[in-house]
Amino acid sequence: MTAETPLAGRTALIVELGLPLLGGIAEGLEDAGATVAALRDPGVMGDVGAVRAALNDLLGDTAPALVVLSLLGEASTAIRSVEATDLATWRAAAVDPIRVAMRLLTVLGERMKPAGAGAVVFLA
């Protein structure tokens, strides 16, 4: 890296709870000078308290400058007609990722708003 970037010396958080799609993005963020922290355990997303504890363990008091979030699981990417989709599959593909995103964004807001900076890129 030869030029200073806006992420140089700052923390970027990768949250990947599904298919492994963000490896190249993590490498690019590191190339831009960011320290990359990754959360890939869907088991910590059960409620806001569990999300808060997982981020505290991972980040300490750090507020990330950038969060890249991907919740694309196999249920979300399977091609099937809506009428052929049972309720449990629909929830796994559509509703559950939205609930996880809301819990995660709630906790990230607690960290990022007081810091006065940061961005979230939501891939799905």
C-alpha positions, 0 to 999 in steps of 0.5 A: 500500500503506497497511499493513505486510505480512509480505512488505514489504521481503522477497524472493518468488521466482516459479518458473514453468516451463511455462504462464504462470500466475503473473503476477497472483500476482507483481503481488499480491506486489509490492502486498504490498511484496515484491521479486519475483524470477522464474525462468522458464527450464526450461533451468537445471533439469537438475541440482542444480548448474545450479539452484544456479547459476541461483538464485545468479545471480538471488538472490545470498545472499538467502533468499526469504521465499516461493517460489511454484512452478508446473511446469504445462506443456502436457503436464501439462494436456492431457486424455487417457486414461491408456491413450492416453498413451505413456511419453515423454508421461507422463514429460513430464507427470508424472515430469519436473516432480516431478524438477525440483521435487525439485532445486529444493526441495533447493537452496531448502532449503540457502538457506531453512533457515539463514535460519530462515524461508520458505514454499513454495507448490507449484501443480503 
